[in-house]
Amino acid sequence: MKAYFGVAALAALLVTTGAGIATAEDDHNHTFAPVPTEAAGPAIDPAIGYAVEDLGGGIYVVHDGAYQMMFLTTGEGVIAIDAPPTSGEKILAAISSVTDEPVTHVIYSHTHTDHIGAAAIFPDDAVVIAQDETAAHLAEKKDPNRPVPTQTFTDSMTLEVGSQTLQLDYKGLNHSPGNIFIYAPEQNVLMLVDVIFPGWAPFKDLAAAESVDGFLEAHDQVLEYDFDHLVGGHLTRIGNREDVNIQKEYVADILDAAARANAAMDFGAAFGEASERGGDGNPYAFINILFDNIAQQCADEVEEKWRDRLGGVDIFTLGHCMQVTWHQRLD
């Protein structure tokens, strides 16, 4: 049996991110499209609220239905990567279900609370590792739930603990400053959070990417690694190279549709609609209608092709189109 998400975890996701699942489509009273079967991951046992997936070679992923974290057993202690508050103390239960090794190292994928906001559950003497920009941000925030890293790096770092080796790489801004690639070369496992969403369209507005160019470039950067399993940090499906190529194609279609929509922007129609709706003499009314119409044209084109291939295409494509059409007009 497979499940798409846990209700409790999904509710926590919405609270944590401040976003609602139904956005643009609610405005048009649309019925949500069915979720493709390919989007499903392992079932979450409601009695415990999480599932542990063994990727082999001492690497495990903890799913709570909305978020993922990863841990490695080393023979000398556990390396924990991220600590979503939707899982919280369940992370410790998941680890103890596999090993009695203590957590000795913690790696932050990036700064965001929804992925590391339960890091205080780990031992105080654990080595906490992050990229420089992540560490600087957390030092400024002084959040007790996100302990300040004790070991940092700028571009790359190799972590060797017991039987395990991890390569940590920072390739520049994508989703957020300091968001790193976490690679286990012996097991061919790669973790990159908030960029690739296996089986699903990216989360709202290109997953709230702080750099559209960096988000786009990250797809090719992922494919530079030799990996069989990709951990994206959300939902419950582990990805693979095909998932990256599929999302890359989806995003490329958005770029192309956005360019066509921008080239076809209809000032007259926007002026006319603004006037009909009482917006005479109100430039904001005209601009809002114009840009909304451009994004909608982009979304209509992309959704027709993709709604049966990825989950959530009908929900978030309009937001992606808004982000990309703005980006193309400004840069």
Secondary structure, DSSP 4 states (H G I P E B T S, - for coil): -EES--HHHHHHHHHHHT--S--HHHHTTPPPPPPPGGG-EEPPBTTTTBEEEEEETTEEEEE-SSBEEEEEE-SS-EEEE---TTTTTHHHHHHHTT--PPEEEEE-SSS-HHHHTTGGGS-TTSEEEEEHHHHHHHHHH--TTSPPPSEEESSEEEEEETTEEEEEE--S-SSSTT--EEEETTTTEEE-TTS--TTBPPSHHHHH-S-HHHHHHHHHHHHTS--SEEE-SBSS--B-HHHHHHHHHHHHHHHHHHHHHHHT--HHHHHHHHHHTT-TT-HHHHHHHHHHHHHHHHHHHHHHHHTTTSBTHHHHHHHHHHHHHHHHHH-
